[in-house]
Amino acid sequence: MIKITDVAFVRFRVPDLDKMEQFLDDFGLMTAHRDEGTLYSRGSDPEPWIHRVEKGEPGFAGVGFDAASAEDLEAAATLPGASAIEELDGPGGGQRVRLSDPDGFSVEVVHGRALAETLPTSHAQPYNLGYERRRFNVLQRVERGPARVKRLGHCVVRVSDFAKSDEWYRSCFGLIRTDEVYLGEPDNVVTAFLRCDRGDMPVDHHSFLCVGLGEPGFDHAAFEVDDIDAVMLGHEHLQSAGGYEHHAGIGRHVLGSQVFDYWRDPWGNVHEHFTDGDLLDAGVKTGSFDPAVALGTQWGKFAP
């Protein structure tokens, strides 16, 4: 077993890079590199790219995870079915090991990417809350436009056999179950929110899920933005741009607590904006919930 520190990127295939680049621009990702057949996009955080599209038949092309160390990358190359260590494509270089999960999804473990410059974002001024005043003699004026994406927060896939896939991801990458979701009896677990194990360091409530319901395939990728203003402004921008399908939101999840908003790209792939998610260290115990709670919201609407 190796240790990963975060989800690194997602890969897709689409037949029209111009159309996809326009969607990603409206969604709040920024082009890091483009050539005749590929498009790499980044957020404002220093990861050199977090979203890659290649020209081809539309579909999900895989997910990457950051290895905790060069030694973890070397250990990844010894996992069953793993490739040797290879050069990683795209801005920032680095190295990777390629694997296939039990449903054949492409999974990469990467290390050594050169970080890019952190980009500024037009985030809101501090909020004056009912219980705490933090902004004085400064007017709150937010800038209209796309919700500038900071980083990739998590990826979700649907799988044919949850128990098999969950065991594969946890045993390969040291992921921890944060919350389980069951149907009927508590031992009939159909998905679990998985977070990275970084000991005492708090991490996202989840970096990955494999859901054992429906046909195997891509479910969604979630991208963090600065604050609730960014979620709302991003929603209005995508709505006013026209031609994009809104999938769900705006609302606040129960599990993970994120304020969320989901949109489909021109080929139906779901991309989520989120902010204000829970951060947990490795000592937090696993929760167990039925779908009424797991798929519910604290406010707002989730997917139909």
ChimeraX commands (.cxc) that place a marker at each C-alpha (Angstrom):
marker #1 position 0.00,0.00,0.00 radius 0.5
marker #1 position 1.18,3.50,-0.82 radius 0.5
marker #1 position 0.00,6.88,0.47 radius 0.5
marker #1 position -1.56,9.56,-1.71 radius 0.5
marker #1 position -2.01,13.16,-0.61 radius 0.5
marker #1 position -4.77,14.40,-2.92 radius 0.5
marker #1 position -6.58,13.93,-6.19 radius 0.5
marker #1 position -4.40,15.48,-8.90 radius 0.5
marker #1 position -6.41,15.72,-12.12 radius 0.5
marker #1 position -9.17,14.30,-14.29 radius 0.5
marker #1 position -8.94,13.39,-17.99 radius 0.5
marker #1 position -11.66,13.46,-20.68 radius 0.5
marker #1 position -12.07,12.99,-24.42 radius 0.5
marker #1 position -14.27,15.29,-26.54 radius 0.5
marker #1 position -14.60,15.82,-30.31 radius 0.5
marker #1 position -14.42,19.65,-30.18 radius 0.5
marker #1 position -11.68,21.31,-28.13 radius 0.5
marker #1 position -12.92,24.83,-28.94 radius 0.5
marker #1 position -16.33,24.09,-27.50 radius 0.5
marker #1 position -14.84,22.47,-24.40 radius 0.5
marker #1 position -12.38,25.30,-23.84 radius 0.5
marker #1 position -15.25,27.80,-23.93 radius 0.5
marker #1 position -17.18,25.79,-21.34 radius 0.5
marker #1 position -14.14,25.50,-19.07 radius 0.5
marker #1 position -13.50,29.23,-19.38 radius 0.5
marker #1 position -17.12,29.94,-18.41 radius 0.5
marker #1 position -16.83,27.40,-15.57 radius 0.5
marker #1 position -13.76,29.19,-14.21 radius 0.5
marker #1 position -10.82,27.01,-15.24 radius 0.5
marker #1 position -7.92,28.63,-17.12 radius 0.5
marker #1 position -6.04,27.22,-20.11 radius 0.5
marker #1 position -2.54,26.13,-19.11 radius 0.5
marker #1 position -1.56,24.67,-22.48 radius 0.5
marker #1 position -3.26,23.75,-25.72 radius 0.5
marker #1 position -2.07,22.10,-28.89 radius 0.5
marker #1 position -3.81,20.47,-31.86 radius 0.5
marker #1 position -5.04,17.47,-29.90 radius 0.5
marker #1 position -4.99,18.31,-26.18 radius 0.5
marker #1 position -6.17,20.98,-23.75 radius 0.5
marker #1 position -4.75,21.34,-20.24 radius 0.5
marker #1 position -6.53,23.57,-17.73 radius 0.5
marker #1 position -5.60,24.79,-14.26 radius 0.5
marker #1 position -7.05,26.63,-11.27 radius 0.5
marker #1 position -5.61,29.54,-9.33 radius 0.5
marker #1 position -3.71,27.22,-6.96 radius 0.5
marker #1 position -0.17,26.27,-8.11 radius 0.5
marker #1 position -0.90,22.81,-9.55 radius 0.5
marker #1 position 0.24,23.09,-13.20 radius 0.5
marker #1 position -2.97,21.45,-14.48 radius 0.5
marker #1 position -5.98,19.70,-13.00 radius 0.5
marker #1 position -8.15,18.99,-16.08 radius 0.5
marker #1 position -7.02,17.47,-19.40 radius 0.5
marker #1 position -9.05,16.98,-22.56 radius 0.5
marker #1 position -7.89,15.15,-25.65 radius 0.5
marker #1 position -9.63,15.17,-29.01 radius 0.5
marker #1 position -11.61,12.00,-29.66 radius 0.5
marker #1 position -14.83,10.17,-28.97 radius 0.5
marker #1 position -16.48,11.75,-25.92 radius 0.5
marker #1 position -15.87,10.02,-22.61 radius 0.5
marker #1 position -14.09,9.91,-19.28 radius 0.5
marker #1 position -10.38,9.11,-19.67 radius 0.5
marker #1 position -9.24,8.71,-16.07 radius 0.5
marker #1 position -8.18,10.20,-12.75 radius 0.5
marker #1 position -4.79,10.96,-11.21 radius 0.5
marker #1 position -3.62,11.03,-7.59 radius 0.5
marker #1 position -0.59,12.71,-6.01 radius 0.5
marker #1 position 1.87,10.32,-4.39 radius 0.5
marker #1 position 3.14,11.39,-0.97 radius 0.5
marker #1 position 6.79,10.85,-1.98 radius 0.5
marker #1 position 9.10,9.51,-4.66 radius 0.5
marker #1 position 9.27,6.29,-2.64 radius 0.5
marker #1 position 5.48,5.99,-2.83 radius 0.5
marker #1 position 5.65,6.39,-6.60 radius 0.5
marker #1 position 8.26,3.62,-6.75 radius 0.5
marker #1 position 6.01,1.45,-4.58 radius 0.5
marker #1 position 3.07,2.16,-6.91 radius 0.5
marker #1 position 5.05,0.62,-9.75 radius 0.5
marker #1 position 5.08,-2.68,-7.81 radius 0.5
marker #1 position 1.29,-2.87,-7.46 radius 0.5
marker #1 position -0.38,-5.66,-9.49 radius 0.5
marker #1 position -0.93,-4.57,-13.10 radius 0.5
marker #1 position 1.01,-1.32,-12.69 radius 0.5
marker #1 position 3.17,0.20,-15.39 radius 0.5
marker #1 position 6.79,1.14,-14.89 radius 0.5
marker #1 position 7.51,4.74,-13.88 radius 0.5
marker #1 position 7.02,6.98,-16.94 radius 0.5
marker #1 position 7.28,10.65,-17.82 radius 0.5
marker #1 position 4.02,12.53,-17.20 radius 0.5
marker #1 position 2.59,14.59,-20.05 radius 0.5
marker #1 position 1.53,18.22,-19.74 radius 0.5
marker #1 position 2.80,21.41,-18.11 radius 0.5
marker #1 position 4.98,20.88,-15.06 radius 0.5
marker #1 position 6.36,17.52,-16.17 radius 0.5
marker #1 position 6.76,14.95,-13.43 radius 0.5
marker #1 position 6.45,11.17,-13.42 radius 0.5
marker #1 position 3.58,8.72,-13.25 radius 0.5
marker #1 position 2.60,5.09,-12.78 radius 0.5
marker #1 position -0.49,3.88,-14.65 radius 0.5
marker #1 position -3.02,1.35,-13.33 radius 0.5
marker #1 position -6.51,0.14,-14.18 radius 0.5
marker #1 position -9.17,-0.22,-11.48 radius 0.5
marker #1 position -11.55,-3.22,-11.35 radius 0.5
marker #1 position -13.90,-1.60,-13.93 radius 0.5
marker #1 position -11.04,-0.64,-16.25 radius 0.5
marker #1 position -10.95,3.06,-15.39 radius 0.5
marker #1 position -7.51,4.56,-15.94 radius 0.5
marker #1 position -5.85,5.58,-12.66 radius 0.5
marker #1 position -2.49,7.37,-12.43 radius 0.5
marker #1 position -0.22,7.99,-9.47 radius 0.5
marker #1 position 1.99,11.03,-10.06 radius 0.5
marker #1 position 4.90,12.77,-8.39 radius 0.5
marker #1 position 7.44,15.50,-9.09 radius 0.5
marker #1 position 5.29,17.98,-10.97 radius 0.5
marker #1 position 6.80,21.48,-11.03 radius 0.5
marker #1 position 4.38,23.94,-9.45 radius 0.5
marker #1 position 3.23,27.00,-11.33 radius 0.5
marker #1 position 2.70,30.50,-9.97 radius 0.5
marker #1 position -0.37,30.96,-7.77 radius 0.5
marker #1 position -2.85,33.20,-9.58 radius 0.5
marker #1 position -4.85,35.98,-7.87 radius 0.5
marker #1 position -8.61,35.68,-7.50 radius 0.5
marker #1 position -11.23,38.38,-6.97 radius 0.5
marker #1 position -12.60,36.94,-3.75 radius 0.5
marker #1 position -15.06,38.75,-1.52 radius 0.5
marker #1 position -14.05,40.93,1.42 radius 0.5
marker #1 position -14.42,39.41,4.92 radius 0.5
marker #1 position -18.04,38.74,5.86 radius 0.5
marker #1 position -19.80,40.60,8.65 radius 0.5
marker #1 position -21.52,37.73,10.41 radius 0.5
marker #1 position -24.29,37.95,12.97 radius 0.5
marker #1 position -21.92,36.78,15.70 radius 0.5
marker #1 position -18.69,38.39,14.45 radius 0.5
marker #1 position -17.98,41.72,12.69 radius 0.5
marker #1 position -14.82,41.62,10.58 radius 0.5
marker #1 position -15.20,44.29,7.86 radius 0.5
marker #1 position -15.03,47.99,8.72 radius 0.5
marker #1 position -15.04,51.03,6.40 radius 0.5
marker #1 position -14.78,48.72,3.37 radius 0.5
marker #1 position -17.67,48.17,0.95 radius 0.5
marker #1 position -18.56,44.65,-0.16 radius 0.5
marker #1 position -18.45,44.69,-3.96 radius 0.5
marker #1 position -17.95,41.36,-5.74 radius 0.5
marker #1 position -16.82,41.19,-9.35 radius 0.5
marker #1 position -19.16,39.53,-11.82 radius 0.5
marker #1 position -17.83,36.78,-14.04 radius 0.5
marker #1 position -16.87,33.11,-13.83 radius 0.5
marker #1 position -16.30,31.52,-10.43 radius 0.5
marker #1 position -12.52,31.24,-10.46 radius 0.5
marker #1 position -11.64,27.62,-9.67 radius 0.5
marker #1 position -8.90,27.11,-7.09 radius 0.5
marker #1 position -8.29,23.38,-7.28 radius 0.5
marker #1 position -9.74,19.94,-7.95 radius 0.5
marker #1 position -11.39,18.67,-4.76 radius 0.5
marker #1 position -12.73,15.20,-5.59 radius 0.5
marker #1 position -13.78,12.77,-8.30 radius 0.5
marker #1 position -16.68,10.28,-8.28 radius 0.5
marker #1 position -17.16,7.21,-10.48 radius 0.5
marker #1 position -19.94,4.61,-10.63 radius 0.5
marker #1 position -18.74,1.01,-10.42 radius 0.5
marker #1 position -20.12,-2.46,-11.03 radius 0.5
marker #1 position -19.08,-3.92,-7.66 radius 0.5
marker #1 position -18.71,-1.40,-4.83 radius 0.5
marker #1 position -17.03,-3.76,-2.35 radius 0.5
marker #1 position -14.40,-4.82,-4.89 radius 0.5
marker #1 position -13.63,-1.28,-6.09 radius 0.5
marker #1 position -13.64,0.21,-2.59 radius 0.5
marker #1 position -11.19,-2.43,-1.39 radius 0.5
marker #1 position -8.96,-1.82,-4.42 radius 0.5
marker #1 position -8.72,1.95,-3.90 radius 0.5
marker #1 position -8.24,1.70,-0.15 radius 0.5
marker #1 position -5.68,-1.10,-0.28 radius 0.5
marker #1 position -3.70,0.53,-3.10 radius 0.5
marker #1 position -3.69,4.14,-1.92 radius 0.5
marker #1 position -4.30,4.12,1.83 radius 0.5
marker #1 position -7.61,5.98,1.61 radius 0.5
marker #1 position -9.83,6.14,4.72 radius 0.5
marker #1 position -13.61,5.74,4.86 radius 0.5
marker #1 position -15.12,8.99,6.16 radius 0.5
marker #1 position -18.83,8.15,5.79 radius 0.5
marker #1 position -20.56,4.99,4.56 radius 0.5
marker #1 position -23.94,4.97,2.80 radius 0.5
marker #1 position -26.09,1.84,2.97 radius 0.5
marker #1 position -29.32,0.54,1.47 radius 0.5
marker #1 position -31.67,-1.27,3.86 radius 0.5
marker #1 position -29.32,-2.78,6.42 radius 0.5
marker #1 position -26.20,-0.93,7.63 radius 0.5
marker #1 position -23.92,-3.70,6.37 radius 0.5
marker #1 position -25.23,-3.27,2.79 radius 0.5
marker #1 position -22.85,-0.41,1.97 radius 0.5
marker #1 position -23.21,0.94,-1.58 radius 0.5
marker #1 position -20.75,3.82,-1.40 radius 0.5
marker #1 position -18.26,5.36,0.99 radius 0.5
marker #1 position -16.72,8.81,1.02 radius 0.5
marker #1 position -12.95,8.27,0.98 radius 0.5
marker #1 position -10.36,10.76,2.26 radius 0.5
marker #1 position -6.58,10.77,2.19 radius 0.5
marker #1 position -4.66,9.65,5.27 radius 0.5
marker #1 position -2.28,12.47,6.23 radius 0.5
marker #1 position -2.21,11.73,9.94 radius 0.5
marker #1 position -2.83,14.85,12.03 radius 0.5
marker #1 position -3.14,17.09,8.98 radius 0.5
marker #1 position -6.80,17.89,8.17 radius 0.5
marker #1 position -7.85,16.97,4.63 radius 0.5
marker #1 position -11.01,17.18,2.54 radius 0.5
marker #1 position -13.96,15.12,3.82 radius 0.5
marker #1 position -13.54,13.12,0.62 radius 0.5
marker #1 position -11.19,13.03,-2.35 radius 0.5
marker #1 position -12.80,10.06,-4.11 radius 0.5
marker #1 position -15.97,7.97,-4.19 radius 0.5
marker #1 position -16.91,4.84,-6.07 radius 0.5
marker #1 position -20.69,4.40,-6.13 radius 0.5
marker #1 position -22.13,0.90,-6.52 radius 0.5
marker #1 position -25.39,1.96,-8.17 radius 0.5
marker #1 position -26.23,2.28,-11.87 radius 0.5
marker #1 position -24.04,1.49,-14.86 radius 0.5
marker #1 position -20.27,1.93,-14.42 radius 0.5
marker #1 position -19.08,5.32,-15.62 radius 0.5
marker #1 position -18.05,8.82,-14.66 radius 0.5
marker #1 position -20.30,10.60,-12.16 radius 0.5
marker #1 position -18.74,14.02,-11.48 radius 0.5
marker #1 position -15.64,16.03,-10.65 radius 0.5
marker #1 position -15.74,18.79,-8.02 radius 0.5
marker #1 position -13.71,21.99,-8.09 radius 0.5
marker #1 position -13.24,24.31,-5.12 radius 0.5
marker #1 position -13.92,28.06,-5.35 radius 0.5
marker #1 position -13.19,30.77,-2.78 radius 0.5
marker #1 position -16.53,31.36,-1.09 radius 0.5
marker #1 position -20.31,31.40,-1.40 radius 0.5
marker #1 position -20.21,34.60,-3.45 radius 0.5
marker #1 position -18.07,32.74,-6.00 radius 0.5
marker #1 position -20.59,29.88,-6.17 radius 0.5
marker #1 position -23.46,32.31,-6.74 radius 0.5
marker #1 position -21.58,34.42,-9.28 radius 0.5
marker #1 position -20.46,31.29,-11.13 radius 0.5
marker #1 position -24.05,30.09,-11.29 radius 0.5
marker #1 position -25.23,33.38,-12.75 radius 0.5
marker #1 position -22.36,33.49,-15.24 radius 0.5
marker #1 position -22.99,29.98,-16.59 radius 0.5
marker #1 position -26.72,30.70,-16.71 radius 0.5
marker #1 position -26.25,33.94,-18.64 radius 0.5
marker #1 position -23.70,32.38,-21.02 radius 0.5
marker #1 position -26.50,30.13,-22.28 radius 0.5
marker #1 position -26.37,26.67,-23.77 radius 0.5
marker #1 position -25.24,24.84,-20.62 radius 0.5
marker #1 position -27.37,22.39,-18.64 radius 0.5
marker #1 position -27.69,22.98,-14.92 radius 0.5
marker #1 position -27.62,19.65,-13.06 radius 0.5
marker #1 position -28.26,20.44,-9.36 radius 0.5
marker #1 position -28.00,23.12,-6.71 radius 0.5
marker #1 position -27.42,25.56,-5.29 radius 0.5
marker #1 position -27.46,23.90,-1.85 radius 0.5
marker #1 position -25.43,22.62,1.08 radius 0.5
marker #1 position -24.65,18.92,1.37 radius 0.5
marker #1 position -25.14,16.99,4.59 radius 0.5
marker #1 position -22.10,14.70,4.18 radius 0.5
marker #1 position -19.09,16.92,3.58 radius 0.5
marker #1 position -21.11,20.10,4.25 radius 0.5
marker #1 position -20.05,21.77,0.99 radius 0.5
marker #1 position -22.10,24.52,-0.62 radius 0.5
marker #1 position -22.51,23.08,-4.13 radius 0.5
marker #1 position -23.61,23.85,-7.68 radius 0.5
marker #1 position -23.46,21.24,-10.50 radius 0.5
marker #1 position -23.28,21.88,-14.26 radius 0.5
marker #1 position -22.91,19.62,-17.30 radius 0.5
marker #1 position -20.32,20.28,-19.99 radius 0.5
marker #1 position -21.48,20.07,-23.64 radius 0.5
marker #1 position -21.09,16.26,-23.58 radius 0.5
marker #1 position -22.94,15.74,-20.33 radius 0.5
marker #1 position -19.98,15.37,-17.94 radius 0.5
marker #1 position -20.94,16.84,-14.56 radius 0.5
marker #1 position -18.63,19.51,-13.10 radius 0.5
marker #1 position -19.27,20.85,-9.59 radius 0.5
marker #1 position -18.38,24.14,-7.93 radius 0.5
marker #1 position -18.07,23.83,-4.14 radius 0.5
marker #1 position -16.90,25.80,-1.13 radius 0.5
marker #1 position -16.80,25.51,2.67 radius 0.5
marker #1 position -16.30,21.74,2.92 radius 0.5
marker #1 position -15.42,19.82,6.08 radius 0.5
marker #1 position -11.74,19.15,6.85 radius 0.5
marker #1 position -10.90,16.07,8.94 radius 0.5
marker #1 position -7.74,14.42,10.22 radius 0.5
marker #1 position -7.13,10.67,10.29 radius 0.5
marker #1 position -8.52,10.27,13.81 radius 0.5
marker #1 position -12.17,11.00,12.93 radius 0.5
marker #1 position -14.35,7.88,13.12 radius 0.5
marker #1 position -16.31,6.56,10.12 radius 0.5
marker #1 position -19.99,7.54,9.95 radius 0.5
marker #1 position -22.88,5.40,8.64 radius 0.5
marker #1 position -25.95,6.84,6.92 radius 0.5
marker #1 position -28.93,5.84,4.82 radius 0.5
marker #1 position -29.48,7.57,1.45 radius 0.5
marker #1 position -32.17,9.90,2.83 radius 0.5
marker #1 position -29.42,11.58,4.83 radius 0.5
marker #1 position -26.51,11.05,2.44 radius 0.5
marker #1 position -28.34,12.49,-0.58 radius 0.5
marker #1 position -30.21,15.10,1.41 radius 0.5
marker #1 position -29.27,18.73,1.84 radius 0.5
marker #1 position -29.14,21.13,4.75 radius 0.5
marker #1 position -30.75,23.63,2.37 radius 0.5
marker #1 position -31.27,23.83,-1.38 radius 0.5
marker #1 position -31.88,21.07,-3.91 radius 0.5
marker #1 position -29.71,18.14,-4.89 radius 0.5
marker #1 position -29.83,16.17,-8.16 radius 0.5
marker #1 position -33.21,14.74,-9.26 radius 0.5
marker link #1:1,2 radius 0.2
marker link #1:2,3 radius 0.2
marker link #1:3,4 radius 0.2
marker link #1:4,5 radius 0.2
marker link #1:5,6 radius 0.2
marker link #1:6,7 radius 0.2
marker link #1:7,8 radius 0.2
marker link #1:8,9 radius 0.2
marker link #1:9,10 radius 0.2
marker link #1:10,11 radius 0.2
marker link #1:11,12 radius 0.2
marker link #1:12,13 radius 0.2
marker link #1:13,14 radius 0.2
marker link #1:14,15 radius 0.2
marker link #1:15,16 radius 0.2
marker link #1:16,17 radius 0.2
marker link #1:17,18 radius 0.2
marker link #1:18,19 radius 0.2
marker link #1:19,20 radius 0.2
marker link #1:20,21 radius 0.2
marker link #1:21,22 radius 0.2
marker link #1:22,23 radius 0.2
marker link #1:23,24 radius 0.2
marker link #1:24,25 radius 0.2
marker link #1:25,26 radius 0.2
marker link #1:26,27 radius 0.2
marker link #1:27,28 radius 0.2
marker link #1:28,29 radius 0.2
marker link #1:29,30 radius 0.2
marker link #1:30,31 radius 0.2
marker link #1:31,32 radius 0.2
marker link #1:32,33 radius 0.2
marker link #1:33,34 radius 0.2
marker link #1:34,35 radius 0.2
marker link #1:35,36 radius 0.2
marker link #1:36,37 radius 0.2
marker link #1:37,38 radius 0.2
marker link #1:38,39 radius 0.2
marker link #1:39,40 radius 0.2
marker link #1:40,41 radius 0.2
marker link #1:41,42 radius 0.2
marker link #1:42,43 radius 0.2
marker link #1:43,44 radius 0.2
marker link #1:44,45 radius 0.2
marker link #1:45,46 radius 0.2
marker link #1:46,47 radius 0.2
marker link #1:47,48 radius 0.2
marker link #1:48,49 radius 0.2
marker link #1:49,50 radius 0.2
marker link #1:50,51 radius 0.2
marker link #1:51,52 radius 0.2
marker link #1:52,53 radius 0.2
marker link #1:53,54 radius 0.2
marker link #1:54,55 radius 0.2
marker link #1:55,56 radius 0.2
marker link #1:56,57 radius 0.2
marker link #1:57,58 radius 0.2
marker link #1:58,59 radius 0.2
marker link #1:59,60 radius 0.2
marker link #1:60,61 radius 0.2
marker link #1:61,62 radius 0.2
marker link #1:62,63 radius 0.2
marker link #1:63,64 radius 0.2
marker link #1:64,65 radius 0.2
marker link #1:65,66 radius 0.2
marker link #1:66,67 radius 0.2
marker link #1:67,68 radius 0.2
marker link #1:68,69 radius 0.2
marker link #1:69,70 radius 0.2
marker link #1:70,71 radius 0.2
marker link #1:71,72 radius 0.2
marker link #1:72,73 radius 0.2
marker link #1:73,74 radius 0.2
marker link #1:74,75 radius 0.2
marker link #1:75,76 radius 0.2
marker link #1:76,77 radius 0.2
marker link #1:77,78 radius 0.2
marker link #1:78,79 radius 0.2
marker link #1:79,80 radius 0.2
marker link #1:80,81 radius 0.2
marker link #1:81,82 radius 0.2
marker link #1:82,83 radius 0.2
marker link #1:83,84 radius 0.2
marker link #1:84,85 radius 0.2
marker link #1:85,86 radius 0.2
marker link #1:86,87 radius 0.2
marker link #1:87,88 radius 0.2
marker link #1:88,89 radius 0.2
marker link #1:89,90 radius 0.2
marker link #1:90,91 radius 0.2
marker link #1:91,92 radius 0.2
marker link #1:92,93 radius 0.2
marker link #1:93,94 radius 0.2
marker link #1:94,95 radius 0.2
marker link #1:95,96 radius 0.2
marker link #1:96,97 radius 0.2
marker link #1:97,98 radius 0.2
marker link #1:98,99 radius 0.2
marker link #1:99,100 radius 0.2
marker link #1:100,101 radius 0.2
marker link #1:101,102 radius 0.2
marker link #1:102,103 radius 0.2
marker link #1:103,104 radius 0.2
marker link #1:104,105 radius 0.2
marker link #1:105,106 radius 0.2
marker link #1:106,107 radius 0.2
marker link #1:107,108 radius 0.2
marker link #1:108,109 radius 0.2
marker link #1:109,110 radius 0.2
marker link #1:110,111 radius 0.2
marker link #1:111,112 radius 0.2
marker link #1:112,113 radius 0.2
marker link #1:113,114 radius 0.2
marker link #1:114,115 radius 0.2
marker link #1:115,116 radius 0.2
marker link #1:116,117 radius 0.2
marker link #1:117,118 radius 0.2
marker link #1:118,119 radius 0.2
marker link #1:119,120 radius 0.2
marker link #1:120,121 radius 0.2
marker link #1:121,122 radius 0.2
marker link #1:122,123 radius 0.2
marker link #1:123,124 radius 0.2
marker link #1:124,125 radius 0.2
marker link #1:125,126 radius 0.2
marker link #1:126,127 radius 0.2
marker link #1:127,128 radius 0.2
marker link #1:128,129 radius 0.2
marker link #1:129,130 radius 0.2
marker link #1:130,131 radius 0.2
marker link #1:131,132 radius 0.2
marker link #1:132,133 radius 0.2
marker link #1:133,134 radius 0.2
marker link #1:134,135 radius 0.2
marker link #1:135,136 radius 0.2
marker link #1:136,137 radius 0.2
marker link #1:137,138 radius 0.2
marker link #1:138,139 radius 0.2
marker link #1:139,140 radius 0.2
marker link #1:140,141 radius 0.2
marker link #1:141,142 radius 0.2
marker link #1:142,143 radius 0.2
marker link #1:143,144 radius 0.2
marker link #1:144,145 radius 0.2
marker link #1:145,146 radius 0.2
marker link #1:146,147 radius 0.2
marker link #1:147,148 radius 0.2
marker link #1:148,149 radius 0.2
marker link #1:149,150 radius 0.2
marker link #1:150,151 radius 0.2
marker link #1:151,152 radius 0.2
marker link #1:152,153 radius 0.2
marker link #1:153,154 radius 0.2
marker link #1:154,155 radius 0.2
marker link #1:155,156 radius 0.2
marker link #1:156,157 radius 0.2
marker link #1:157,158 radius 0.2
marker link #1:158,159 radius 0.2
marker link #1:159,160 radius 0.2
marker link #1:160,161 radius 0.2
marker link #1:161,162 radius 0.2
marker link #1:162,163 radius 0.2
marker link #1:163,164 radius 0.2
marker link #1:164,165 radius 0.2
marker link #1:165,166 radius 0.2
marker link #1:166,167 radius 0.2
marker link #1:167,168 radius 0.2
marker link #1:168,169 radius 0.2
marker link #1:169,170 radius 0.2
marker link #1:170,171 radius 0.2
marker link #1:171,172 radius 0.2
marker link #1:172,173 radius 0.2
marker link #1:173,174 radius 0.2
marker link #1:174,175 radius 0.2
marker link #1:175,176 radius 0.2
marker link #1:176,177 radius 0.2
marker link #1:177,178 radius 0.2
marker link #1:178,179 radius 0.2
marker link #1:179,180 radius 0.2
marker link #1:180,181 radius 0.2
marker link #1:181,182 radius 0.2
marker link #1:182,183 radius 0.2
marker link #1:183,184 radius 0.2
marker link #1:184,185 radius 0.2
marker link #1:185,186 radius 0.2
marker link #1:186,187 radius 0.2
marker link #1:187,188 radius 0.2
marker link #1:188,189 radius 0.2
marker link #1:189,190 radius 0.2
marker link #1:190,191 radius 0.2
marker link #1:191,192 radius 0.2
marker link #1:192,193 radius 0.2
marker link #1:193,194 radius 0.2
marker link #1:194,195 radius 0.2
marker link #1:195,196 radius 0.2
marker link #1:196,197 radius 0.2
marker link #1:197,198 radius 0.2
marker link #1:198,199 radius 0.2
marker link #1:199,200 radius 0.2
marker link #1:200,201 radius 0.2
marker link #1:201,202 radius 0.2
marker link #1:202,203 radius 0.2
marker link #1:203,204 radius 0.2
marker link #1:204,205 radius 0.2
marker link #1:205,206 radius 0.2
marker link #1:206,207 radius 0.2
marker link #1:207,208 radius 0.2
marker link #1:208,209 radius 0.2
marker link #1:209,210 radius 0.2
marker link #1:210,211 radius 0.2
marker link #1:211,212 radius 0.2
marker link #1:212,213 radius 0.2
marker link #1:213,214 radius 0.2
marker link #1:214,215 radius 0.2
marker link #1:215,216 radius 0.2
marker link #1:216,217 radius 0.2
marker link #1:217,218 radius 0.2
marker link #1:218,219 radius 0.2
marker link #1:219,220 radius 0.2
marker link #1:220,221 radius 0.2
marker link #1:221,222 radius 0.2
marker link #1:222,223 radius 0.2
marker link #1:223,224 radius 0.2
marker link #1:224,225 radius 0.2
marker link #1:225,226 radius 0.2
marker link #1:226,227 radius 0.2
marker link #1:227,228 radius 0.2
marker link #1:228,229 radius 0.2
marker link #1:229,230 radius 0.2
marker link #1:230,231 radius 0.2
marker link #1:231,232 radius 0.2
marker link #1:232,233 radius 0.2
marker link #1:233,234 radius 0.2
marker link #1:234,235 radius 0.2
marker link #1:235,236 radius 0.2
marker link #1:236,237 radius 0.2
marker link #1:237,238 radius 0.2
marker link #1:238,239 radius 0.2
marker link #1:239,240 radius 0.2
marker link #1:240,241 radius 0.2
marker link #1:241,242 radius 0.2
marker link #1:242,243 radius 0.2
marker link #1:243,244 radius 0.2
marker link #1:244,245 radius 0.2
marker link #1:245,246 radius 0.2
marker link #1:246,247 radius 0.2
marker link #1:247,248 radius 0.2
marker link #1:248,249 radius 0.2
marker link #1:249,250 radius 0.2
marker link #1:250,251 radius 0.2
marker link #1:251,252 radius 0.2
marker link #1:252,253 radius 0.2
marker link #1:253,254 radius 0.2
marker link #1:254,255 radius 0.2
marker link #1:255,256 radius 0.2
marker link #1:256,257 radius 0.2
marker link #1:257,258 radius 0.2
marker link #1:258,259 radius 0.2
marker link #1:259,260 radius 0.2
marker link #1:260,261 radius 0.2
marker link #1:261,262 radius 0.2
marker link #1:262,263 radius 0.2
marker link #1:263,264 radius 0.2
marker link #1:264,265 radius 0.2
marker link #1:265,266 radius 0.2
marker link #1:266,267 radius 0.2
marker link #1:267,268 radius 0.2
marker link #1:268,269 radius 0.2
marker link #1:269,270 radius 0.2
marker link #1:270,271 radius 0.2
marker link #1:271,272 radius 0.2
marker link #1:272,273 radius 0.2
marker link #1:273,274 radius 0.2
marker link #1:274,275 radius 0.2
marker link #1:275,276 radius 0.2
marker link #1:276,277 radius 0.2
marker link #1:277,278 radius 0.2
marker link #1:278,279 radius 0.2
marker link #1:279,280 radius 0.2
marker link #1:280,281 radius 0.2
marker link #1:281,282 radius 0.2
marker link #1:282,283 radius 0.2
marker link #1:283,284 radius 0.2
marker link #1:284,285 radius 0.2
marker link #1:285,286 radius 0.2
marker link #1:286,287 radius 0.2
marker link #1:287,288 radius 0.2
marker link #1:288,289 radius 0.2
marker link #1:289,290 radius 0.2
marker link #1:290,291 radius 0.2
marker link #1:291,292 radius 0.2
marker link #1:292,293 radius 0.2
marker link #1:293,294 radius 0.2
marker link #1:294,295 radius 0.2
marker link #1:295,296 radius 0.2
marker link #1:296,297 radius 0.2
marker link #1:297,298 radius 0.2
marker link #1:298,299 radius 0.2
marker link #1:299,300 radius 0.2
marker link #1:300,301 radius 0.2
marker link #1:301,302 radius 0.2
marker link #1:302,303 radius 0.2
marker link #1:303,304 radius 0.2
view
